[in-house]
Amino acid sequence: MMKTNNDIVLVVDDSADALSLINDTLEAANMDVLVALEGKQALTIAKRIRPDIILLDAIMPTMDGFETCRALKADASLASIPVIFMTGLSDTDDIVRGLEVGGVDYLTKPIKPSELLARMKVHLNNARLTSSAQLALDSTGQHLMTVSDDGNIMWATPQTYALLAKARASTQWQHKVLTQQLKQWLDHQPEIDSRLPLSGLDYPLSVKIVSAEQGQERLLKLEDGRRPTGPHLLRQELGLTERESEVLHWLANGKTNREIAQILDMSPRTVNKHLEQIFPKLSVENRTAAAGIALKILANA
């Protein structure tokens, strides 16, 4: 079963053998793998579910890796994703070209699994360290805010203030009631992903802890109690049928075709037919990629 806290890796390569080796290596390292066979497909997937890092083959038909990387870096919402180039070419000019279009590293095929994982670890850590809170919050478009230990909002996305306005949470309520509720909750050192339903409003709101590093402001997510969740949300966001959204929901929860069939009272063959319809709608090739898209949407709900 995929976990939402795993690193999400988009692997772009037109070689089935290379994809198989890299996929096995990354899954063994508890990473969630998305696969694309060419550049345009990679861009579509990256826009649907933002990966944490991209492994990109330099030489591909139609749209090569250099052009793909250039397009990724031109998109403000994707530009900060680290891109590692992979190619059989070892010429210095190609290495320079890869770095000039925005790549952070370059691996020569055949890929060595241990070297790949070591390089990825470095660049994933660097991406986390260099991505400022302002950039992370602005680019996600989520209802996020940073809060001090005494419950005061230090910074928030425009989406957060819009949701507070939707709930008719006045500035006075935010300064007095919300601050007090958050302070009392934070005093008990709640764990990551813990939720607090907010009281004193006619509209249902809650907050969830996203990160809480010691000695730093807490990063919280404001949640809309009236926003659809589960299969209904997947149907709304992805344009699926009711049955397809149910199948995808249980797939994202780690269920096998047989288990999904039992839950939804259908045959495993019917489940597989639904998946055959779901994959092209999401522009993905496999269960892992489809589940990744669903998990991203459900995690942001």
PAZAPA-4460 file (N, C-alpha, C; in steps of 0.05 Angstrom, whole numbers, plus 32768, in hexadecimal, padded with zeros to 4 digits):
% residues 301
    n_x    n_y    n_z   ca_x   ca_y   ca_z    c_x    c_y    c_z   seq   type   mol
   8011   7FE8   8000   8000   8000   8000   8011   8019   8000     1      M     A
   800B   802C   7FF0   8019   8045   7FEF   8013   8056   8007     2      M     A
   8026   8065   8011   8022   8076   8028   8026   8093   801F     3      K     A
   8016   80A5   802A   8017   80C0   8021   8031   80CE   8029     4      T     A
   8040   80C3   803D   8058   80D1   8046   8071   80C6   8037     5      N     A
   806D   80B4   8024   8084   80AA   8014   808B   80C0   7FFF     6      N     A
   80A5   80BF   7FF7   80AD   80D0   7FE1   80A1   80C6   7FC7     7      D     A
   8097   80D9   7FB7   808B   80D1   7F9D   809F   80D8   7F87     8      I     A
   80A5   80C3   7F77   80BA   80C6   7F62   80AD   80C1   7F47     9      V     A
   80B1   80D4   7F35   80A8   80D1   7F19   80C0   80C8   7F09    10      L     A
   80BD   80B0   7EFC   80D3   80A5   7EEC   80CA   80A7   7ECF    11      V     A
   80DA   80B4   7EBE   80D3   80B9   7EA2   80E9   80AB   7E91    12      V     A
   80E1   8096   7E83   80F4   8087   7E73   80E4   8076   7E5E    13      D     A
   80EE   8075   7E46   80E0   8065   7E31   80EA   8048   7E30    14      D     A
   80FC   8041   7E43   8106   8025   7E44   80F8   8016   7E5A    15      S     A
   80EB   8000   7E52   80DC   7FEF   7E65   80F0   7FE3   7E79    16      A     A
   8107   7FDA   7E70   811B   7FCE   7E82   8124   7FE1   7E97    17      D     A
   812A   7FFA   7E8E   8133   800E   7EA1   811E   8015   7EB5    18      A     A
   8105   8017   7EAC   80EF   801D   7EBE   80EB   8007   7ED3    19      L     A
   80ED   7FEE   7ECA   80EA   7FD8   7EDC   80FE   7FD8   7EF2    20      S     A
   8118   7FDC   7EEB   812D   7FDD   7EFF   812A   7FF3   7F13    21      L     A
   8124   800B   7F08   8121   8023   7F1A   8109   8020   7F2B    22      I     A
   80F3   8016   7F20   80DA   8013   7F30   80DF   8000   7F47    23      N     A
   80EC   7FE9   7F42   80F1   7FD6   7F57   8103   7FE2   7F6D    24      D     A
   8117   7FF1   7F64   812A   7FFD   7F77   811C   8011   7F89    25      T     A
   810B   8022   7F7D   80FE   8037   7F8C   80E8   802C   7F9F    26      L     A
   80D9   8019   7F95   80C4   800D   7FA6   80D1   7FFE   7FBD    27      E     A
   80E8   7FF2   7FB9   80F6   7FE4   7FCF   80FF   7FF8   7FE4    28      A     A
   8103   8011   7FDC   810B   8027   7FEE   80F3   8036   7FF9    29      A     A
   80DB   802B   7FF6   80C2   8036   8000   80BC   8051   7FF4    30      N     A
   80C1   8054   7FDA   80B9   806C   7FCB   80A1   8065   7FB9    31      M     A
   8090   8078   7FB5   8079   8075   7FA3   8081   807D   7F87    32      D     A
   807D   806C   7F74   8088   8070   7F59   8072   8076   7F44    33      V     A
   8075   808C   7F36   8065   8093   7F1F   8076   808F   7F06    34      L     A
   8069   8085   7EF0   8078   807E   7ED8   806E   808C   7EC0    35      V     A
   8080   8097   7EB0   8078   80A3   7E96   808C   8099   7E81    36      A     A
   8082   8094   7E69   8092   8089   7E53   809E   809F   7E41    37      L     A
   8093   80B7   7E43   809E   80CD   7E33   8098   80E8   7E40    38      E     A
   80A3   80FD   7E35   80A3   8118   7E42   8087   8123   7E46    39      G     A
   8076   8123   7E32   805C   812F   7E34   804B   8121   7E49    40      K     A
   804D   8107   7E4A   803F   80F8   7E5F   8049   80FF   7E7B    41      Q     A
   8064   8103   7E7D   8070   810B   7E96   8065   8125   7EA0    42      A     A
   8062   8138   7E8E   8058   8153   7E96   803B   8150   7E9F    43      L     A
   802B   8140   7E92   800F   813C   7E9A   800D   8130   7EB6    44      T     A
   801D   811C   7EBB   801D   810F   7ED5   8027   8122   7EEB    45      I     A
   803C   8130   7EE5   8048   8142   7EF9   8034   8158   7F01    46      A     A
   8024   8161   7EEE   8010   8176   7EF4   7FF9   816A   7F04    47      K     A
   7FF3   8151   7F00   7FDD   8144   7F0F   7FE5   813D   7F2C    48      R     A
   7FFD   8133   7F2F   8007   812C   7F49   8024   8134   7F4B    49      I     A
   802A   8148   7F5B   8044   8154   7F5B   8058   8141   7F69    50      R     A
   806B   8136   7F5A   807F   8123   7F67   8093   8133   7F77    51      P     A
   80A1   8124   7F89   80B6   8131   7F99   80D1   8132   7F8A    52      D     A
   80D4   8120   7F76   80ED   8120   7F66   80E7   8112   7F4C    53      I     A
   80F6   8119   7F37   80F1   810E   7F1C   810B   8102   7F12    54      I     A
   8109   80E9   7F09   8120   80DC   7EFB   8119   80DC   7EDE    55      L     A
   812A   80E9   7ECE   8123   80EF   7EB2   8138   80E5   7E9E    56      L     A
   812F   80D3   7E8C   8140   80CA   7E77   8146   80E1   7E63    57      D     A
   815E   80E5   7E5C   8165   80FB   7E4B   815C   80F7   7E2E    58      A     A
   8160   80DF   7E24   815A   80D9   7E08   8140   80C9   7E05    59      I     A
   812C   80D6   7DFB   8112   80CA   7DF6   8106   80D5   7DDC    60      M     A
   80F5   80C5   7DCF   80E9   80CF   7DB6   80D5   80E5   7DBB    61      P     A
   80D0   80F5   7DA7   80BC   810A   7DA7   80C4   8122   7DB8    62      T     A
   80C4   811E   7DD2   80CC   8133   7DE5   80E2   8129   7DF7    63      M     A
   80FB   8131   7DF3   8111   8125   7E02   8111   8130   7E1F    64      D     A
   8123   8126   7E2F   8125   812D   7E4B   812C   814A   7E4F    65      G     A
   813D   8155   7E3E   8145   8171   7E41   812E   8184   7E3D    66      F     A
   811E   817E   7E28   8106   818F   7E23   80F1   818B   7E39    67      E     A
   80EF   8173   7E43   80DC   816D   7E59   80E4   817D   7E72    68      T     A
   80FD   817C   7E78   8107   818A   7E90   8103   81A8   7E8D    69      C     A
   8107   81B3   7E75   8103   81CF   7E70   80E6   81D7   7E75    70      R     A
   80D4   81C5   7E6C   80B7   81CB   7E70   80AF   81C9   7E8D    71      A     A
   80BB   81B6   7E9C   80B6   81B4   7EB9   80BF   81CD   7EC7    72      L     A
   80D6   81D7   7EC1   80E1   81EE   7ECE   80D2   8208   7EC7    73      K     A
   80C4   8207   7EB0   80B4   821F   7EA8   809A   8220   7EB6    74      A     A
   8092   820B   7EC3   8079   820A   7ED2   807F   8210   7EEF    75      D     A
   8074   8227   7EF9   807B   8230   7F14   8074   821B   7F2A    76      A     A
   805F   820B   7F25   8056   81F8   7F39   8068   81DF   7F3A    77      S     A
   8078   81DB   7F25   8089   81C3   7F23   80A7   81CA   7F23    78      L     A
   80AD   81E3   7F21   80C9   81EC   7F1D   80DC   81E3   7F33    79      A     A
   80D3   81E0   7F4C   80E5   81DA   7F62   80EA   81BC   7F65    80      S     A
   80DD   81AB   7F55   80E1   818F   7F57   80FD   8187   7F4D    81      I     A
   810D   817A   7F5C   8128   8172   7F53   8126   815D   7F3C    82      P     A
   8135   8161   7F27   8136   814F   7F10   8152   8143   7F0D    83      V     A
   8153   8128   7F0E   816C   811A   7F09   816A   810D   7EED    84      I     A
   817E   8114   7EDC   817E   8109   7EC1   818B   80ED   7EC1    85      F     A
   8180   80DC   7EB0   818B   80C1   7EAC   8190   80BD   7E8E    86      M     A
   81A7   80B3   7E86   81AC   80AF   7E6A   81C4   809D   7E66    87      T     A
   81C5   8091   7E4F   81DD   8081   7E48   81F3   8093   7E3E    88      G     A
   81ED   80AC   7E39   8202   80BE   7E30   8213   80C8   7E47    89      L     A
   822D   80C9   7E43   823F   80D3   7E58   824F   80EB   7E4F    90      S     A
   8248   80F5   7E37   8256   810C   7E2C   8252   8124   7E3E    91      D     A
   8267   8134   7E42   8266   814B   7E53   8252   815F   7E4A    92      T     A
   824F   8162   7E30   823B   8176   7E25   821F   816F   7E2E    93      D     A
   8218   8155   7E2E   81FE   814C   7E36   81F9   8151   7E54    94      D     A
   820E   814C   7E64   820C   8151   7E80   8207   816F   7E86    95      I     A
   8216   8180   7E78   8213   819D   7E7B   81F7   81A5   7E72    96      V     A
   81ED   819A   7E5C   81D3   81A1   7E51   81BD   819A   7E65    97      R     A
   81C0   8183   7E72   81AC   817A   7E86   81AB   818D   7E9E    98      G     A
   81C2   8196   7EA6   81C3   81A8   7EBD   81B9   81C4   7EB5    99      L     A
   81BF   81CC   7E9C   81B6   81E7   7E93   8198   81E9   7E92   100      E     A
   818A   81D4   7E8B   816D   81D5   7E89   815F   81D1   7EA4   101      V     A
   816F   81CD   7EB9   8163   81CC   7ED4   8167   81B2   7EE3   102      G     A
   8175   819F   7ED8   817B   8186   7EE6   818D   818B   7EFE   103      G     A
   818A   817B   7F13   819B   817E   7F2A   81B2   8169   7F2B   104      V     A
   81AF   8154   7F1B   81C3   813F   7F1B   81C0   812F   7F01   105      D     A
   81D3   811C   7EFD   81D5   810E   7EE4   81E0   80F2   7EEA   106      Y     A
   81D1   80DD   7EE3   81DA   80C1   7EE6   81DD   80B4   7ECB   107      L     A
   81F2   80A5   7EC7   81F7   8097   7EAE   81ED   807A   7EB0   108      T     A
   81DE   8072   7E9C   81D5   8056   7E9B   81EC   8043   7E94   109      K     A
   81EB   802A   7E9D   81D6   801E   7EAD   81D6   8029   7ECA   110      P     A
   81BE   802F   7ED4   81BB   803B   7EEE   81C3   8027   7F04   111      I     A
   81D3   8030   7F17   81D9   8020   7F2F   81C6   8027   7F45   112      K     A
   81B6   8014   7F4F   81A1   801A   7F63   81AC   8029   7F7B   113      P     A
   81C2   8020   7F86   81CD   802D   7F9F   81D4   804A   7F9A   114      S     A
   81E0   804F   7F82   81E8   806A   7F7B   81CF   807B   7F77   115      E     A
   81BC   8070   7F69   81A3   807F   7F64   8196   8087   7F7E   116      L     A
   8193   8075   7F91   8186   807C   7FAA   8196   8090   7FBA   117      L     A
   81B0   808E   7FBA   81C1   80A1   7FC8   81BE   80BD   7FBD   118      A     A
   81BE   80BF   7FA2   81BC   80D9   7F95   81A0   80E5   7F9B   119      R     A
   818B   80D4   7F99   8170   80DE   7F9E   816D   80E8   7FBA   120      M     A
   8178   80DA   7FCD   8176   80E2   7FE9   8181   80FE   7FED   121      K     A
   8198   8103   7FE1   81A5   811D   7FE3   8193   8133   7FD8   122      V     A
   8188   812F   7FC0   8178   8144   7FB3   815D   8147   7FC0   123      H     A
   8151   8132   7FCB   8138   8134   7FD9   813C   8145   7FF2   124      L     A
   8152   8140   8000   8158   8150   8018   815D   816D   8012   125      N     A
   816C   8171   7FFC   8172   818C   7FF4   8159   819B   7FEC   126      N     A
   8146   818D   7FDF   812D   819A   7FD6   811D   81A3   7FEF   127      A     A
   811D   8192   8003   810E   8199   801B   811A   81B0   802A   128      R     A
   8135   81B1   802B   8143   81C6   8039   8141   81E1   802B   129      L     A
   8142   81E0   8011   8143   81F9   8002   8127   8204   7FFB   130      T     A
   8113   81F4   7FFE   80F7   81FD   7FF8   80ED   820C   8010   131      S     A
   80EA   8226   800E   80E1   8237   8024   80C3   8231   802A   132      S     A
   80BB   8238   8042   809F   8234   804A   808D   8244   8038   133      A     A
   8095   825C   8031   8085   826D   8020   8080   8260   8005   134      Q     A
   8095   8255   7FF8   8093   8248   7FDE   8081   8230   7FE0   135      L     A
   8086   821F   7FF5   8076   8207   7FF8   8059   820D   7FFB   136      A     A
   8052   8221   800B   8036   8227   8010   8029   8233   7FF8   137      L     A
   8037   8246   7FEB   802B   8253   7FD4   8027   8240   7FBD   138      D     A
   8039   822D   7FB9   8038   821C   7FA1   8024   8206   7FA3   139      S     A
   801D   81FE   7FBC   800B   81E8   7FBF   7FEE   81F0   7FBB   140      T     A
   7FE8   8209   7FC0   7FCC   8212   7FBE   7FBA   8206   7FD3   141      G     A
   7FC6   81FD   7FE9   7FB6   81F1   7FFF   7FB0   8204   8015   142      Q     A
   7F9F   81FB   8027   7F97   820C   803E   7FAB   8207   8055   143      H     A
   7FC2   8213   8052   7FD8   820F   8065   7FDF   8229   8074   144      L     A
   7FE9   8225   808D   7FF1   823C   809D   8006   8233   80B1   145      M     A
   8017   8246   80B9   802A   8241   80CE   8020   824F   80E7   146      T     A
   8023   8241   80FE   8018   824A   8117   802E   8248   812D   147      V     A
   8030   825C   813E   8043   825C   8154   8038   824B   816B   148      S     A
   8049   8246   817F   8041   8235   8195   8029   8241   81A5   149      D     A
   8026   825B   81A4   8010   8268   81B2   7FF6   826A   81A1   150      D     A
   7FF6   825D   818A   7FDE   825B   817A   7FDA   8271   8166   151      G     A
   7FEC   8284   8163   7FE9   829A   8151   7FF1   8291   8134   152      N     A
   7FE0   8299   8121   7FE7   8294   8105   7FFD   82A7   80FC   153      I     A
   8014   829B   80F4   802B   82AB   80EC   802A   82B1   80CE   154      M     A
   8020   829D   80BE   801E   82A0   80A1   800A   828C   8097   155      W     A
   7FFC   8293   8082   7FE8   8281   8076   7FE5   8286   8059   156      A     A
   7FDD   8272   804A   7FD8   8275   802E   7FBE   8285   8029   157      T     A
   7FBB   8291   8012   7FA2   829F   800C   7F8A   828C   800D   158      P     A
   7F8F   8272   8007   7F79   825E   8008   7F6F   825A   8025   159      Q     A
   7F81   825C   8038   7F7A   825A   8054   7F67   8270   805C   160      T     A
   7F6F   8289   8056   7F5F   82A0   805D   7F44   829F   804E   161      Y     A
   7F44   8295   8036   7F2A   8293   8027   7F17   827F   8035   162      A     A
   7F22   8269   803F   7F12   8255   804C   7F08   8260   8067   163      L     A
   7F18   826F   8075   7F0F   827B   808E   7EF9   828F   8089   164      L     A
   7EFB   829E   8073   7EE6   82B1   806C   7ECD   82A2   8064   165      A     A
   7ECF   828C   8056   7EB8   827B   804F   7EAA   8271   8067   166      K     A
   7EB9   826B   807D   7EAD   8262   8096   7EA4   8279   80A8   167      A     A
   7EA7   8291   809E   7EA0   82A9   80AD   7EAF   82AB   80C7   168      R     A
   7EC9   82A4   80C6   7EDA   82A6   80DD   7EE6   82C2   80DE   169      A     A
   7EDB   82D3   80EE   7EE4   82EF   80EF   7F00   82F1   80F9   170      S     A
   7F0C   8308   80F4   7F27   830D   80FE   7F28   830B   811C   171      T     A
   7F13   8315   8129   7F11   8314   8147   7F10   82F7   8150   172      Q     A
   7F01   82E6   8142   7EFF   82CA   8149   7F1A   82BC   8146   173      W     A
   7F28   82C3   8130   7F42   82B7   812B   7F56   82BE   8141   174      Q     A
   7F56   82D8   814A   7F69   82E1   815E   7F63   82D7   817A   175      H     A
   7F4A   82D3   8180   7F43   82CB   819B   7F3C   82AD   819D   176      K     A
   7F28   82A5   818F   7F1F   8289   8192   7F32   8275   8185   177      V     A
   7F39   827A   816B   7F4A   8267   815D   7F66   8265   816B   178      L     A
   7F71   827C   8172   7F8B   827C   817F   7F8B   826B   8198   179      T     A
   7F76   826E   81A8   7F74   825F   81C2   7F71   8241   81BD   180      Q     A
   7F60   823A   81A9   7F5D   821E   81A3   7F77   8211   8199   181      Q     A
   7F85   821F   8188   7F9E   8214   817D   7FB3   8212   8193   182      L     A
   7FB5   8226   81A5   7FC8   8225   81BB   7FC4   820D   81CD   183      K     A
   7FAB   8209   81D5   7FA4   81F3   81E7   7FAB   81D8   81DA   184      Q     A
   7FA5   81D7   81C0   7FAA   81BE   81B1   7FC8   81B9   81AF   185      W     A
   7FD8   81CE   81A7   7FF4   81CB   81A3   8003   81C6   81BD   186      L     A
   7FF8   81CF   81D3   8004   81CA   81EE   8006   81AC   81F4   187      D     A
   7FF5   819C   81E7   7FF5   817F   81EC   8006   8170   81D8   188      H     A
   8016   817F   81C8   8029   8173   81B5   801C   815E   81A3   189      Q     A
   8007   8166   8193   7FFA   8153   8181   800E   8149   816C   190      P     A
   800A   8130   8163   801B   8124   814F   8014   812D   8133   191      E     A
   8026   8128   8120   8021   812E   8104   8008   8120   80FB   192      I     A
   7FF8   812F   80EB   7FDE   8125   80E1   7FC7   8126   80F5   193      D     A
   7FCD   812F   810E   7FB7   8131   8121   7FA5   8148   8119   194      S     A
   7F8B   8145   811F   7F77   8159   8117   7F69   8165   812F   195      R     A
   7F62   817F   812C   7F52   818D   8141   7F3A   8199   8134   196      L     A
   7F21   8190   813A   7F09   819E   8130   7F07   81B9   813E   197      P     A
   7F02   81CE   812F   7F00   81E8   813B   7EE3   81EE   8144   198      L     A
   7EE0   81FA   815B   7EC6   8200   8166   7EC1   821E   8164   199      S     A
   7EA7   8226   8167   7E9F   8242   8167   7E98   824D   814C   200      G     A
   7E95   823B   8138   7E8D   8243   811D   7E75   8232   8114   201      L     A
   7E65   823E   8102   7E4E   822F   80F7   7E57   821D   80E0   202      D     A
   7E6F   8222   80D6   7E7A   8213   80BF   7E8F   8200   80CA   203      Y     A
   7E8E   81E6   80C1   7EA2   81D2   80CC   7EBE   81D6   80C1   204      P     A
   7ED0   81DD   80D3   7EED   81DF   80CC   7EFD   81CF   80E0   205      L     A
   7F14   81C5   80D7   7F27   81B8   80E8   7F43   81BE   80DF   206      S     A
   7F57   81B9   80F0   7F72   81BD   80E8   7F81   81A3   80EC   207      V     A
   7F96   819E   80DB   7FA6   8187   80DD   7FC4   818F   80DD   208      K     A
   7FD4   8182   80EE   7FF0   8188   80EF   7FFF   817B   80D7   209      I     A
   800D   818B   80C7   801C   8181   80B1   8039   817C   80B9   210      V     A
   8045   818E   80C7   8060   818B   80D2   8063   819B   80EB   211      S     A
   8074   8190   80FD   8078   819D   8117   8094   8198   8121   212      A     A
   80A7   81A5   8114   80C3   81A3   811D   80C7   81B2   8137   213      E     A
   80D6   81A6   8149   80DB   81B2   8163   80E9   81CD   8160   214      Q     A
   80DE   81E1   816E   80E9   81FC   816D   80E1   820C   8155   215      G     A
   80CF   8201   8144   80C6   820F   812C   80A8   8213   812D   216      Q     A
   809E   8225   811C   8081   8229   811A   8074   820F   810F   217      E     A
   805C   820A   8118   804E   81F2   810E   8040   81F8   80F3   218      R     A
   8042   81E5   80E1   8034   81E8   80C7   801A   81D9   80C9   219      L     A
   8003   81E7   80C6   7FE9   81DB   80C9   7FDA   81DE   80AF   220      L     A
   7FC7   81CC   80AB   7FB5   81CD   8094   7F98   81D1   809E   221      K     A
   7F8B   81E5   8093   7F6F   81EA   8099   7F5D   81D9   8087   222      L     A
   7F4B   81CA   8093   7F3A   81B8   8083   7F1D   81C0   8083   223      E     A
   7F11   81BE   806B   7EF5   81C5   8067   7EE4   81AD   806C   224      D     A
   7ED3   81AE   8081   7EC2   8198   8088   7EAC   8191   8074   225      G     A
   7EA7   81A3   8061   7E93   819F   804D   7E9E   8197   8032   226      R     A
   7EB8   8194   8031   7EC5   818C   8018   7EC1   816E   8015   227      R     A
   7EB9   8164   7FFD   7EB5   8147   7FFA   7ECF   8137   7FFD   228      P     A
   7ECC   811F   8007   7EE4   810E   800B   7EE0   80F3   7FFE   229      T     A
   7EF4   80E2   7FFF   7EF2   80C7   7FF5   7EEA   80C5   7FD8   230      G     A
   7EDB   80B0   7FD1   7ED3   80AC   7FB5   7EC6   80C4   7FA8   231      P     A
   7EB5   80D2   7FB7   7EA7   80E9   7FAC   7EBC   80FF   7FA3   232      H     A
   7ED1   8103   7FB3   7EE5   8116   7FAC   7EF4   810D   7F93   233      L     A
   7EFB   80F4   7F91   7F0A   80EA   7F7A   7EF9   80EC   7F61   234      L     A
   7EDF   80E7   7F64   7ECD   80EA   7F4D   7ECC   8107   7F44   235      R     A
   7ECB   8119   7F57   7EC9   8136   7F51   7EE2   8140   7F44   236      Q     A
   7EF9   8138   7F4F   7F13   8143   7F47   7F1E   8137   7F2D   237      E     A
   7F17   811D   7F28   7F23   810F   7F12   7F10   8108   7EFB   238      L     A
   7EF7   810F   7EFE   7EE4   8109   7EE9   7EDE   80EC   7EE5   239      G     A
   7EDE   80DC   7EFA   7ED9   80C0   7EF9   7EBB   80BA   7EFD   240      L     A
   7EB3   80A2   7EF5   7E98   8099   7EFB   7E97   8092   7F19   241      T     A
   7E7E   808F   7F23   7E7B   8088   7F40   7E8A   806E   7F46   242      E     A
   7E87   805A   7F35   7E94   8040   7F3B   7EB2   8042   7F38   243      R     A
   7EBB   8050   7F24   7ED8   8054   7F21   7EE5   8062   7F39   244      E     A
   7ED7   8076   7F43   7EE2   8084   7F5B   7EE2   8072   7F73   245      S     A
   7ECF   8060   7F76   7ECF   804E   7F8C   7EE7   803A   7F8A   246      E     A
   7EEB   8030   7F72   7F01   801D   7F6D   7F1C   802B   7F73   247      V     A
   7F1F   8044   7F69   7F38   8052   7F6D   7F3C   8059   7F8B   248      L     A
   7F27   805F   7F99   7F29   8065   7FB6   7F34   804D   7FC5   249      H     A
   7F2A   8035   7FBF   7F34   801E   7FCE   7F4F   8015   7FC4   250      W     A
   7F55   801B   7FAA   7F70   8015   7FA1   7F85   8026   7FB0   251      L     A
   7F7D   8040   7FB4   7F8F   8052   7FC3   7F92   804A   7FE0   252      A     A
   7F7F   803A   7FEA   7F81   8030   8005   7F8F   8015   8007   253      N     A
   7F9C   800D   7FF1   7FAD   7FF6   7FF2   7F9F   7FDB   7FED   254      G     A
   7F86   7FDC   7FE4   7F77   7FC3   7FE0   7F7E   7FB6   7FC5   255      K     A
   7F7E   7F9B   7FC5   7F82   7F8C   7FAC   7F68   7F8C   7F9C   256      T     A
   7F6A   7F83   7F83   7F51   7F81   7F73   7F3D   7F6F   7F80   257      N     A
   7F46   7F59   7F8C   7F33   7F46   7F98   7F26   7F53   7FB1   258      R     A
   7F35   7F62   7FC0   7F2A   7F70   7FD8   7F16   7F85   7FCF   259      E     A
   7F1E   7F95   7FBA   7F0C   7FA9   7FB0   7EF2   7F9D   7FA6   260      I     A
   7EF4   7F86   7F98   7EDD   7F78   7F8E   7ECA   7F70   7FA5   261      A     A
   7ED5   7F66   7FBB   7EC5   7F5E   7FD1   7EB7   7F76   7FDE   262      Q     A
   7EC6   7F8C   7FE1   7EBB   7FA4   7FEE   7EA4   7FB0   7FDD   263      I     A
   7EA8   7FB1   7FC2   7E95   7FBE   7FB0   7E81   7FAA   7FA4   264      L     A
   7E82   7F91   7FAC   7E70   7F7C   7FA3   7E71   7F7A   7F84   265      D     A
   7E88   7F76   7F7A   7E8C   7F72   7F5D   7EA2   7F5D   7F59   266      M     A
   7EA7   7F54   7F41   7EBB   7F40   7F3C   7ED7   7F4E   7F38   267      S     A
   7EEC   7F40   7F3E   7F07   7F4B   7F3A   7F0B   7F53   7F1D   268      P     A
   7EFF   7F45   7F0A   7F01   7F4C   7EEE   7EF4   7F67   7EE9   269      R     A
   7EDE   7F6C   7EF6   7ED0   7F86   7EF2   7EE2   7F9D   7EFE   270      T     A
   7EEE   7F97   7F15   7F01   7FAB   7F20   7F17   7FB2   7F0D   271      V     A
   7F22   7F9D   7F00   7F38   7FA2   7EED   7F2E   7FB2   7ED5   272      N     A
   7F15   7FAD   7ECC   7F0A   7FBC   7EB6   7F07   7FDA   7EBD   273      K     A
   7EFF   7FDF   7ED6   7EFD   7FFB   7EDF   7F19   8008   7EDF   274      H     A
   7F2D   7FF9   7EE8   7F48   8004   7EE8   7F52   800A   7ECC   275      L     A
   7F4A   7FF9   7EB9   7F52   7FFE   7E9D   7F46   8018   7E93   276      E     A
   7F2F   8020   7E9E   7F23   803A   7E96   7F2F   8051   7EA6   277      Q     A
   7F37   804C   7EBF   7F42   8061   7ED0   7F5E   806A   7EC7   278      I     A
   7F6F   8057   7EC0   7F8B   805E   7EB9   7F8D   8073   7EA3   279      F     A
   7F7F   806F   7E8B   7F81   8084   7E77   7F75   809F   7E7F   280      P     A
   7F61   809E   7E90   7F55   80B7   7E99   7F68   80C7   7EAA   281      K     A
   7F7A   80B9   7EB9   7F8E   80C6   7ECA   7FA9   80CA   7EBC   282      L     A
   7FAB   80C0   7EA3   7FC4   80C1   7E94   7FDA   80B3   7EA2   283      S     A
   7FD4   809B   7EAD   7FE8   808B   7EBB   7FE8   806F   7EAE   284      V     A
   7FFD   805F   7EB6   8000   8045   7EAA   7FFB   802E   7EBE   285      E     A
   7FFB   8033   7ED8   7FF9   801D   7EEB   7FEA   8025   7F04   286      N     A
   7FE7   8011   7F16   7FD8   8014   7F2F   7FE7   8028   7F41   287      R     A
   8001   8025   7F42   8011   8037   7F54   800C   8054   7F4E   288      T     A
   800E   805B   7F34   800A   8077   7F2C   7FEE   8080   7F32   289      A     A
   7FDA   806F   7F2C   7FBE   8077   7F31   7FB9   807B   7F4E   290      A     A
   7FC4   8069   7F5F   7FC0   806C   7F7C   7FCE   8085   7F86   291      A     A
   7FE5   808C   7F7A   7FF3   80A4   7F82   7FE3   80BD   7F7D   292      G     A
   7FD6   80BE   7F66   7FC5   80D5   7F60   7FAE   80D7   7F74   293      I     A
   7FA1   80C0   7F79   7F8A   80C0   7F8C   7F93   80C8   7FA8   294      A     A
   7FAA   80BE   7FB1   7FB4   80C4   7FCC   7FBA   80E2   7FCE   295      L     A
   7FC5   80EE   7FB9   7FCB   810A   7FBA   7FB2   811A   7FBE   296      K     A
   7F9D   8113   7FAF   7F84   8122   7FB1   7F77   811E   7FCD   297      I     A
   7F77   8105   7FD6   7F6B   80FF   7FF0   7F7B   810C   8007   298      L     A
   7F95   810D   8004   7FA6   8119   8019   7FA1   8137   801B   299      A     A
   7F9A   8144   8004   7F95   8161   8003   7F79   8168   800A   300      N     A
   7F68   8154   800E   7F4B   815A   8014   7F47   8167   802F   301      A     A
***
